[in-house]
Amino acid sequence: MLFGLTRTLGSLARSPIAAALHEARQMARHHLQAGGNVASARGHLDDQPAGDFVLPPDIDPAEVASAIGAHLSGGRRSRPGHGNIRMAFRPAPGGKVVVPAAVLQRLGDGAIDRGKRVLGTIISEIRAKRALMGSWRASVRSTTPSQT
């Protein structure tokens, strides 16, 4: 009887966020023990080899391949061995594209984690350029007289 009262009072003292996190961990633990897989928020899939990176769906693989090639060549346009970066990308379930660990290793000078950071910077630059171009187009449309 006293044990049940202690448990009840203990659950009242716990914050709602802590309770929700505990419940989520319990659910994930049961799912994983049953043999399920989980995709993390960073874009990695458990069924992909360690070190691979799944590109976000809003990013064009051709733009990423071009940016990777430019990064690896130090900004120069052509350098032997960098022209087929996109050929190294692999398809993933759900129409996603995977950047293999070997490409990340080249990006990070031998370190996959550093390569992932460089790739994250490349993706951020692509998104920023897209946003800048969108705002530029909107400003051009608003200043251009309409033709009727």
Protein Blocks (a to p, Z undefined) as FASTA:
>chain_A
ZZmmmmmmmmmmpcfklmmmmmmmmmmmmmmmnopacddfkopafkbcehiacddfkbcf
klmmmmmmmmmnnopabdghilmmmmmpccdehhiacddfklmmmmnnopaklmmmmmmm
mmmmmmmmmmmmmmmmmmmmmmpccdZZ
